[in-house]
Amino acid sequence: MQSPKVSFVVPCYNLAHFLTDCINSIVSQTYQDFEILIMDDCSPDNTPEVAQTFTDTRIKYIRNVANIGHTNNFNKGISASRGKYVWLISADDFLKTNYVLNRYVTLMESNSNIGYVFCPAIALRKNTDCGIEKWSYHGPEDRVFEGKKFLQRLLVECCVPAASGMARRECYENIGLFPTDLLYGEDWYMWSTFAFHYDVGYLSEPMVYYRQHGDSITNILSRRDFGILVSSDISVLWRIREKAIRSNLFHIADECIDAIVDNAIIKYIAIHKSINRDDVEEYISEAKEYVVRIVSDANVARKVCAQLDAKIGDYYYNIGDVNRAAICYRSAFVANPHLYNTFSKYVLVKAGKPGALIRASVAKGMRIALGEHKAENLLS
């Protein structure tokens, strides 16, 4: 039997109420050379009954005897698929336009250097179109990114929506399947890993709906243990760093360290806005424990924790808590005496109002010399 050009792998766990929208959006595509594998991870809802309503012979329903977890379910579906291209899309997401697959295949067929293609995603909350997810938007023009340059974008955040990415089968065959020891961020890791070896196709039109709801994996993990998200971020970026070193891409390895710190800070601020400060201090200690546990080089781990303290000091300073800022700055340069800029900030904080005036004057001068955006990145 001839293999289809595209395999849609649709992992499904307790998402029967969304499954029909997803499958119908695929079946209605103008490009019709595909198969659909519904990967039911032993759902307790009526997923089997919903799956039986689909009569298209290209649809195959596979139900796991026992729940194997979402990552293993991804890998099982990819391994069972037969297409030249693999599109992994969760049952709660769906395609917005009926021509997106045709555009994807056309681009991939015309450029063998592209490992995967994606487009911006549209957020859908309670069936309401909430607009383009800003993190998934990379400009108004279609383009092909050189893989290693796009990797630098991925270090900032996972900017490829899981629902909108279609990859070559050879990416999985030559590089590997999803790592099963990551509880979260496994798609971020895969997009980054593929970018080491392939270019990345981007179509600027948002053609996929990304549904946000309380039963999504992210929300479930957030409720269960927020630390899972933090530790997974650190683990993903540390693995990318190790791969960068093996590939002699030392500038990317350095950027991974900065990204570990920045990702921890982003989550720190999110927590700070939603809970009391005592819990925040506990989170900081926990984040450092994750760094020490995951970052296998003790010297690097110490420097990462020092940078973390320095960034937290900046955050406290910017919200007017100079006492906590001073504590963080001191902790940072004690751990890493080479953080000269942080030591200067500590001295200025301890100098009180005169120090604040000097810091503001320096910041203004940098904004004039470097431009507002670059100066803010250096000072914050």
Secondary structure, DSSP 8 states (H G I E B T S, - for coil): ----SEEEEEEESS-HHHHHHHHHHHHT-S---EEEEEEE---SSSHHHHHTT---TTEEEEE-SS---HHHHHHHHHHH---SEEEE--TT-EESSTTHHHHHHHHHHH-TTEEEEE--EEEEETTEEEEE-GGG---SS-EEE-HHHHHHHHHHS--S-GGG-EEEHHHHHHH----TT-SS-HHHHHHHHHHHHSEEEE--S--EEEEE-TTSHHHHHHHH-HHHHHHHHHHHHHHHHHHHHHTT-HHHHHHHHHHHHHHHHHHHHHHHTTS-HHHHHHHHHHHHHHHHHH---HHHHHHHHHHHHHHHHHHHHHTT-HHHHHHHHHHHHHH-TT-HHHHHHHHHHHT-HHHHHHHHHHHHHHHHHH-HHHHHHHH-
